[in-house]
Structures are given as structure tokens and as C-alpha cells.
Amino acid sequence: MAGSRRGSSPMQQPEGGLAAAPSAGERTSALPPPVGGGAGAVRTSGVLLHCTSLPSPYGVGDLGPAAYAWVDALARAGQTWWQVLPLGPTGYGDSPYQCFSAFAGNPLLISPELLVADGLLRSSDLEGGGSFPAERVDFERVIPYKSGLTAQAWERFGEGAARGLADEFDAFCARRAAWLEDFALFMAIKEAHGGGSWQHWPAPLRQRDPAALDAAARELEAEVKLHRFRQFLFFRQWQALREYAQHRGVRLLGDMPIFVSIDSADVWAQPELFKLDAQRRPRVVAGVPPDYFSATGQLWGNPHYEWEVHRQTGYAWWIARLQATLTLVDCIRLDHFRGFEAAWEVPAGQLTAEQGEWVPGPGAELFEACRAAVGSLPLVAEDLGVITPEVEALRTELGLPGMRILQFAFGGARESRFLPHRFERHTVVYTGTHDNATTLGWYRGLTAEEHRFFRRYVPETGGGPAWDLIRLAWASVAECAMAPLQDILSLGPEARMNLPGQPRGNWRWRCPPHLLRESVLDRLGELTATYERAAAMRGLSSAASSLSAGADPCC
């Protein structure tokens, strides 16, 4: 952003405007090096910021101008990675970890401004939403507003607007049919039943009686087509943004929850893959026992997998899921990696996760099947919580980098493995994650003893506790260092993204555009260069050679 006014906000407008996004043929031939590239890997860094937290006048962050400006901001600061949370259509509690599909995208992220640019909306169509808060997402207002805009776009498309997209839309529907048809019908039936869970639908629809499904498809044909179109818009806008990020030397680190929501097209369409009873209700549900996030554990409520059925299919569903996710991002954080070794099963009906048992998962067999089908597995193992030697052995066998959270080294249930002098290089270190308090909020809650230990280990550098932890992460031997944007901005508890165990009121934080100043980016860039993590310092030829040599990105 050379030439922009000093002290201005780089998230106001993308450099060069929307037309600056490159076509597929203009992508750079070499990408920055992967996360955790193993022996000889270069050092990288990045920022965690979910798309919904981006600035936007339309109530929720989206894939429009502010997203392109954010990519420019990361490039200016020498960052390699933009980490996002799961990108699926959110359900219960507006959580990206409770989605209506493991394959679909979130229509809330569709940019109204890009729909205007495509000729699917008029500028005047965007004026009906009123004023939205800049600091938080008001999902109750945003969902109907954004749904109305995409419905208008579909109506215009049917009237002949943006005729050049017709063949592209048809090709998309054919290419994604394996999951898109079930998802579109699922969403149409759900809306016809007031948004209620499929487990409360009439028995013929719940049990997927063929005659009932055919009748629903006929009666809801228009609604089914609308949901297909929304997915087309999401994937089209996301791929354009991803290409722009590649052009700017920024890679995308995505997030794949191990479990899927009970109220999802996945469970409805393929119930045999999950531990359900004859009424297709979960026999056991997922969670974790008490840990440093919650004294009563975390009761997520997701159904568990029938791993034997998955094994008999050659893990086809998992292979398809991994392939679909890798069309969106360059590397995947595997949420709750320990569940692949053994998962905590809680009997259905329990009010907390305190009572349960560890049940073995598929282990390395699943990953071997995926690697045989997909090739390279660009994965990061989220190995937090109760980690046994068996879990660590599985991660080591697979060659995946694990995660280290600096807050856990100094406050709460402290663990020595999170102290930087104990890190192995094949690691991704974070100041905190979306589940943590912001570092400033965390610091204010330290006990006197914890504060003394923190200051013995971490010298004050004049930037406050958040930047002290950022410096500690960037200076460490970990191959990749990450920080949430809230820490880079030194924000307090008001900016926390999620409080585990609290079902409502999460996932709402947004970054007002004036907070991200060029001086902040330059400070991050200087620190990144100091500790040899800056993207601009690396020769892309080395990255290209490592990729062409067949090295697994991220593992």
C-alpha cells in the first residue's frame, strides 16, 4: 500500500480495487512455504481472523472489498498465512463448528458488493438493511437481510441477469452434485418446517422414504434451486479471493472440525456412518472431559462415527471431505486431532461431559487411506486438551506439526510443554486461539504467582502483554507462529471470539476498520523480519523446488 496516507486504515479499500484480483492464469508460479515443512523448512507466520470478523457495512464480514484489503494488509506485514475458522453454513449458536454441512459454504459470507458488480443486484437493493453495529455481528438481523439479498440475486438471475454465469452455474452444480443435491433439499425441507432439526420432521422425511423425498423435491423445486445458487455464489467468490491471496503470496490455513453437527445434511443423508439408534437419534455424543477450558468438560452434542462402517467403505466420506476442503484452503488445521486416536463418548441425555469413556478411533489407517487417494496431506494437528502418549505417537507417525499455546504456559492449568524452550521445530505456536481469552484479557486474570512467573520468563518490551507474547512466539524455534488479530491490536475481553461451554453469544466479534492502522502492520512486519519469518525475505524459488520435489505441505 505504498503511497497511501500515513496512519490510514488499510482495511477500507483493497489496493487497486476489485479489478486487481488475478485470473487463474495469472497466479504466481511459486507459493510461500508450507506450515511445518519438516527438516530444513523455512520460518513463517500468520494471523488468525475469521471472515465474519472483517469490516463490512452489511452486518457481517464477507468476501468483498474488505477481504481483499485484508490480504493486502497481510502481504504488507510480511505474513505467509491467513487462518480462518470453518467456512460452512452455521447452525446452532451461530457456531462455525456446528454447521449444516461439512461440504457447503456459508452464504452469509457472500459479498453484496460483488453481486452488484456481477449485475445480480442493484446498488439500491443494498439499502434496506439499515445500520448494523461495527463491533459485533447481530446474527438475528443479518441472517434474514443477507438471505433476502441472495434471493433477490436468484430472482434476477432467473430473469436473465448475468447471463454469462449460466454455463458456469450448471457446471458447478454438476461438479458438486455428490453433496450439493442432498444439501439443497435438506435446507429447503428445513425451511419448510420452520428451521427445525431434521430429527423433528415427519417420519417419512426423517427416514428418507424415497416417495417422500421425491414429493418434497417437486414441491420445493424453487427453494432447492435457490440453495444451489447460493452455494455457487459462495464458491465463486471464495475462489476469486483465494486466487488473489495466492497472487499476493498469502496462503490460507483452514479448519476442519473432527465432528459434524447432528442437524446436518451429512447425518440426515448418510445415517449409517454415525452412531444413531433406530429413530436416528444419537446413542452417544461428543465432548471432552473437564480440562483447562471447562471444569465440567465440554458437551458438544455431535454424533460419533461408526468407524467400522467408514473402514468398510475405504473411508470414502472422509476422502471426499478432505478433497472438498482442499479446494478452499492450502492447509487444514484438524480440530480435536486426539479424537482420531480415541474420542470421549458421553451417553446421550447427559447434561455435562463429566461422565463418559474414551473409545478408540481409526488411528493411522484413516490418514493412510486419505494419503493414498489425495496425495499430500497438508494438515496441522490440534493436539490440545488431554493428550496421551498414544496421541503423540500417532501425530509423530503421521509427521504432522502440533500446536502450542503460549497462554497455557503461564496461566490456568499450566503445562510445561507450552514453554518455548521445550518446543520442537515441527510446531505451530499461538499466543492464543479463538477459544482463548484475548491475551490482554488473560493477562488481567493472572494470579500474583502466575504474573511473577510470566515476568521472570517474558521480559517487558514496552508493547504490553499481547506484544510480549507475540514476540515470544515469533522468536521461538517453531516453524510457524500465529496470533489472533485481537492480540495484534492489544484488545481486551470485549473482543473474545468464543467462550467454550457457553452456547450463546459467541462468534460475534468484528474488527472496526479504523483499528488496523498501517503503523500496526509495519510493527508486525518489522518483528516478522527480525525473526526471519517475513514472506518478502524468502526466495520463492526455494518454495517451488520443495513443492516440485513432492514434499507434503504442512507435514
HELIX and SHEET records of a PDB file:
HELIX    1   1 LEU A   18  ALA A   20  5                                   3    
HELIX    2   2 ALA A   24  GLU A   26  5                                   3    
HELIX    3   3 CYS A   51  SER A   53  5                                   3    
HELIX    4   4 PRO A   65  ARG A   76  1                                  12    
HELIX    5   5 TYR A   92  ASP A   94  5                                   3    
HELIX    6   6 PRO A  107  LEU A  109  5                                   3    
HELIX    7   7 PRO A  112  ASP A  118  1                                   7    
HELIX    8   8 SER A  123  GLY A  129  5                                   7    
HELIX    9   9 PHE A  139  GLY A  158  1                                  20    
HELIX   10  10 ARG A  163  LEU A  165  5                                   3    
HELIX   11  11 ALA A  166  ARG A  175  1                                  10    
HELIX   12  12 ALA A  177  ALA A  192  1                                  16    
HELIX   13  13 TRP A  198  HIS A  200  5                                   3    
HELIX   14  14 ALA A  203  ARG A  206  1                                   4    
HELIX   15  15 PRO A  210  GLU A  219  1                                  10    
HELIX   16  16 GLU A  221  HIS A  247  1                                  27    
HELIX   17  17 ALA A  265  ALA A  269  1                                   5    
HELIX   18  18 PRO A  271  LEU A  273  5                                   3    
HELIX   19  19 TRP A  307  GLN A  312  1                                   6    
HELIX   20  20 ALA A  316  THR A  325  1                                  10    
HELIX   21  21 PHE A  337  PHE A  340  5                                   4    
HELIX   22  22 ALA A  364  VAL A  374  1                                  11    
HELIX   23  23 PRO A  389  LEU A  398  1                                  10    
HELIX   24  24 GLN A  407  PHE A  410  1                                   4    
HELIX   25  25 SER A  416  PHE A  418  5                                   3    
HELIX   26  26 PRO A  420  ARG A  422  5                                   3    
HELIX   27  27 THR A  439  ARG A  444  1                                   6    
HELIX   28  28 ALA A  448  TYR A  457  1                                  10    
HELIX   29  29 PRO A  465  ALA A  475  1                                  11    
HELIX   30  30 LEU A  485  ILE A  488  1                                   4    
HELIX   31  31 PRO A  493  ALA A  495  5                                   3    
HELIX   32  32 PRO A  513  LEU A  515  5                                   3    
HELIX   33  33 GLU A  518  THR A  530  1                                  13    
HELIX   34  34 ALA A  535  MET A  537  5                                   3    
HELIX   35  35 LEU A  540  SER A  548  1                                   9    
SHEET    1   A 8 LEU A 379  ALA A 381  0                                        
SHEET    2   A 8 CYS A 331  LEU A 334  1                                        
SHEET    3   A 8 ARG A 251  MET A 256  1                                        
SHEET    4   A 8 TRP A  81  GLN A  83  1                                        
SHEET    5   A 8 THR A  44  LEU A  48  1                                        
SHEET    6   A 8 CYS A 480  PRO A 484  1                                        
SHEET    7   A 8 THR A 427  TYR A 430  1                                        
SHEET    8   A 8 GLY A 402  ILE A 405  1                                        
SHEET    1   B 4 GLN A 298  PRO A 303  0                                        
SHEET    2   B 4 VAL A 284  VAL A 288 -1                                        
SHEET    3   B 4 ALA A 342  PRO A 347 -1                                        
SHEET    4   B 4 GLU A 357  PRO A 360 -1                                        
END                                                                             
